[in-house]
Every structure is written in C-alpha cells, then in structure tokens.
Amino acid sequence: MNRPADTYSLVADIGGTNTRVALAEGTQLLTETVTRYANVDYAGLESVLRAFIDAQKVDCKAACVALAGPVKDGRGTMTNLDWELDEATLARAANAETACLLNDLQAQGHALGALGDNAVTQLVAAHDKDHDAKATKLVIGVGTGFNVAPVYETRWGRHVPPSESGHANLPLRSETELRLAQYFENAHGFPAVEDMMSGRGLERVYAWLGIDAGEPREARAADIMAGFENGTDPRAREAAEMFVRMLGTVAGNLALIHLPFGGIFFSGGVARAFSRHFASLGFADAFRDKGRFAGFMGNFEVCVIEDDFAALTGCANYLAANN
C-alpha cells in the first residue's frame, strides 16, 4: 500500500550479521513493518534502505540508524562489517529531510523507559528497590561484539554518550585468566574485552580450554550453549562459567566507573542467552567481588532487555526528542 508522505520516520539497527529496518510514527515503533536483511546479501546500507522503501512504498520525513561501531561527526564505521556510513548518504538513501547516526548502544539507551510490558527482566536485585528514575543508568551490549553506553537524565533531556569499551583490556585476576589473555593476544594482537565477551569470544574460550588441557577441540557458540544446557559437554560448562564470571567482573568494574544507581541493563543476543544462567554460573558473586566495596555493589540492580527491537524504539525516541 502507498503510505502518506512525510508522516513516518525510518529507523534501522545494523548489526554485524543482520540489519533491521522499520517505520515509526512519532515514538511508536510500527512492529508490523520490521524487516530483517542479511548483510552479506547487500553491498551497503543504501541498497538495504532502497529495498525497504520500495517494499513499503513510503516517503519518510526523518531517518535514524543505529550501527555497531564508532560514530563521529555524522560518520560511522562498522566494527565487524566493511560498511562506512554518513548522515548525508543516509538522508539521500531514505529521501529524508533529517538523518542521524547513533552507535547501537546509544540507541538502546534511548529506548529505556519506552519499552513495552515484560520487555525488561530483573537478574540481580539492588538493596534499594525504590531508586530514583532519573538516576544514571548503564546499558551493556553483548552480542556479535561488546560495548556500553551510560544514560544520563539532564535538565536538557536525555544524554547517551558513545563509547568503544569493548576494546579496553580484559581485567585479569588469576594465572588461568593470564594464560587465556596471552592466547587472545597471540591470536588477535591485544587481549580486549570483546575478544571474550561476545559470541565469538565464547568460542575462543572453549577452544583455549581445550588447548590448555592438551585436548584441542573447537565448537560453534550455539553448540557450546547446547552442550552446557543439556549437560553433555563438561568443557562447555567450564567455558560458560568462565564467560559469565568474567562478565560479572567487567560489569562490576563498569558499575564503579559510571555509578548507575538507576540500573544496569544488558542487551544483545548473547546476553539474553546467558541471562537465565547468571545465578547458577556465579555472575552476582563475580560482580560484587570488589573487596571493601563488595557491600556497595548492592546498590546496582542488574536487568536484561528482552525486546530484540529495542534499538529501533530508541532510534524513534531519539528522533522525536531532537526534531
């Protein structure tokens, strides 16, 4: 059907593997329009957007795209995909009057408070159950890559600054973790958080455990999760526990840096897959293992965003608040 011109906004979320595109009316995401495109089938975002616009028969008034990579001065580069984007190209491809690029975690941050019922699940409770809704929040994305975005409520509106936290060093506290970091360093040149805290990171942990035990064996992330969940692969259980405990350590460090008294919110497919196992794999213990600040760590609630379209909702809310 032909949609009225200059009524809808185009929103998109580009991951390392897929791009989701949808229409929004104000802050309301039109979920029936959400379409997923496999990045490998397209040369770049322009061809994806043209396919979507042709299918929807729409002339959009604004466009906002969230991408998994750094954004600076209206230009973005994908970390795990050979695509480069800029706002002028986005405006032309979407035939939109207004266009903006966000880091994907920024978009997740702009979605907080605008998600539907049952879109957020609590994983670790805070001591204070009645925290200030305007307190700082923190989104931690674990999927194809890793990144974080703090969320600040200011007198001028919500501010969600970008970061590239996945490329900071892994925190190391044991000889075992040091050997793992040396394995990452030999393979990738630098033992970064994302080398472990991602889907591919889980595969690397599993492979390293085999090498360290003198029994090399590799497996895909989905097979490792299946082997852990059905109890058929002890090494998968060991990899999962190492992964989740390191995630707890990293999240605890980030909590002390940003002081998110409004809550920590995990997003991403890998985070959702592991979230139901946080309790049994020791996430909370690792998160709060901060010496004399262990009690202080109880100030931070930890949740997971269940809504796979949250970044699209965040794009819609960002456009509505800034145009």
N, C-alpha and C positions, 0 to 999 in steps of 0.2 A: 504494500500500500504506500501511497505518497503521503509523507508527513509534512505538516505545515513548516515553512521556512523560519529560521531564526527563533525557534521555540526550545529546542533541545541542546544540551551540551553533549559532546563526545568525550568519553573517559576511557582510558586504556591502562593496562598493567602489563609491562613487558618483563617476563622472567627469563631465565637462561634457556628454557626449553619452549615455553608457550607464551603467546600474547593473548590477553583477554581484552575485548573491546565491548563497550555498551553505550547506551544512551542514558542520560539523566535529565530529569525535569526539576530544576532547582536543586535541592539537596537530595531529592528522591531518586535512587537508582532504579531504572526500569529493568528488573531482573530478567524479564522475558526476552530482552534484546541482547543479553550477554552471549557473546560468541567467542569461541576459543580457536586460535590459529597456531599451527605448529611452525615455529620459527624457521625450521630447516626448509620449509616449502616456499619461503619468500626471501627476496633479495634485501628487503629492509622494511622499515615501518610504513613508508609511503604506500607500498603495494598492499600491505595489510589493511591500512585505512581505506584505500580505494575500494578494496573488495567489500569491506563492511558497509561503506556509504552506498555503494551500488546495490547491495542486498537490502539495505534499509530504506533506500530512496529518500534520503534526508539531507537537508541543508542546515548545518549546525551553526549556532551563534558563537560557541566557545569550545575549546578543546583543552584537556589536561591529561598528560601522560605521566605515569609513574614508571620508572625504569630501575633495574637492578645495577646501579653504577653511580659514579660521581656526577653531579650536576653543578656547573659553574658558569655564571654569566649567560644563562639561557642556552647552554650547550651541555649535552650529556653523552657519556661514553659507557657502553655496557661492559661490565667486568668479565662476564662469562659468555659473551656473544660479540661477534665482529660487526656491530652496528654503532654508528655515531648519529646523534640527533641534534637538532637545534630548533628553537621555537619558531623561527621564520619558515622552516621547512614544514613543521607541524601545522602551522596556520594554513599554508598553501595546500597541503595534502588533505586537510579536513575542511577546507574552504571556510575557515572560521575567522571571525573578527578578532578574537582573543585566543591566545595559545600560551600554555605554560608547561614546563617540565618540572617534575619532582623526583627525588630519589624515592624508591618504593617504600622505604621505611618511613619517610616523611608522610607519604600518603596514608600509611597505616595509622600514624599518629593523628592525622586529621580526621580519621574515622572514629576515634574513641568518643563515646557518648552519643554516637549517631547510629549504632548498630542495633539490630533487632533483638527481640527476646531470645534467650538461650544462645546468643552469639558469643558469650564470654563465660568460661568456666573457671572457677577458683581452684588452684592447685595447692597453694600454701597460704594459710590464714595469717593475718597480722594481729598483733596484740590489740591494737586499736581498731575496732570494727567500724567506727564512725569517722573515718578520715575526711579531711576537707576535700570537697570535689574539685577545688581549684589548685590543689597541691600538685607539684611536679609529678609527671608520670614517665615511664620509660617503656618503649617498645623494643623487643629483641627479636629479630627475624632469623630463623634457622631453616634453611631450605637448600636450594642449589648453592647458595653462599651464606654468609653470616654478616649481619650489620645491626646497628642500634640507632634509635632516634629518641632523644628526650622530648617531652611535650610540656611546654610552659604556658600557663594561662596568665596573660598580662592585661593591663588596662587598655591596651590597644588591640586585644584579641589574642587568639592562639598563635604561638610561635613554635615551630618544629624545625630546629636546625638539623642539617645533614651531618653525616659522619662517614668514615670508612673504617669503622672499628674492627672489622673482620681481618684487617691486615696488620693489626698490632701483634706483638709477640704472645705466644702461649705462656700462661703462668705455670711454672714448674716447681713442684714441692717434693719430689722423690726421685730416686735413681731410675725407677721404671719410667717415669714421665720424661726424664732427661734422655733416656735411650730412645723413646718414641720421638721426641723433638729432633734428635740427631737424624733419625730416619727421615722425617719430613724435610729437614734441612738438606740432606743429601739428594733427595728426590726433587725438591722444589726451590732450593736456594735460600729458604727462610722459613722458620717454623712459626707460621702465623696461626691465629685463632681459627680462621676459616679452613685451614688445612685439616683440622679435626672436627670443628663444629659445622658440619654440612653433610649432605647425603654422601658425597664422595669421601668426606672425612671419615665417616663410619666405615666405609670400605677400606680405607687406608689403615685405620686402627686394627681392623680384622686381619688384614694382610700382615701388618707388623707383628701382631701377636703370634702368628704362625712362624714368621722368620725368627722371632725372639725365642720361640720354643723349639726351633730346629725342625719344624714340620710345616713348611711353606704351603699355604693354600689361600686362594682368593675367592671372593663371592660378591655378588651384587647386593646393594643395600636392602632391597626388598627381600632377598633370600636370607640375609642376616637377621632381619627383623622376624621373618617367619621361623627361622631356626631357634631364635631366642624365645618367641612367644609360645611355640608348641613344645619347647623343651628338648628338641632333638639334637641341638648343637651347643655343647658347653662353651666352645670358643665364642659363639655368638652372644651367649650370656655375658661372658667376660668383656667382650667388646662393648656391649650395650651399657654395662655398669661403668666401665671406664669413660665412655662417652658422656653419660648423664652426670657423673660426679665432676668431670671437668667442666661441663656446662654449668653446674651449680657453683663451682669456684669462679668461673668467668662472670656469671650473673651477680654473684656476691661482690666481686670487685667493682662492677659497673654500678651496683646499688650504692656503694660507698662513694663513688665518684659523683653521681648525679643526685643522690638522696631523693628517690622517687617515692615520697610518702603517699602519693596518690595511687601507687601500684605499679607493678611490673607486668607487662603484657607480652607473652610470647606469640609470635606469628610464624607462618610458614609450614609447609607440609611435613618436614622432619620434626619440628617442634610438636605438631599435633600428633604425629605417630608415637612419639615418646611420652607425651604428657601423661597418659594414663598409667605409665610405669614409673613416674617420678618417685612416688613413695617407696616402692619396693627396691628401687635401684640407688636410693640414698641421696637424691637431689637436695632435700632440705638440710641434711647434715653437712653436706659439702658447701651449700650456700651460706650457712651460719657459722662455718668453721673459720672465725676471724679473731681468735684469741680473746682478748679482753673486750672486744666489740661483738662477741657472739650474741649476747643478750640484745644489743642494739639492733641486730639484724632482724629481730622480731617485729620491727616497725614496718616491714615491707611485705605487702600482700603480693603473691605471685599468681597470675592467671594465664590462660591461653585463649587466644581469639580463634573461635571455631569457624567463623564466617570466611569462606575462601574468596569472597568478593569484597573483603574489607577495603583493600586498596582502591577499588573503584568507587566505593562510597566515600572514601577520603578525598579522592580527586574531585568528586561532585561537591563536597562540602568546602573544599579549598576554593573552587571557582565561585561558589555562592558567597563566600565571605570576602572575596577580594575583587569582585566585579560588580 
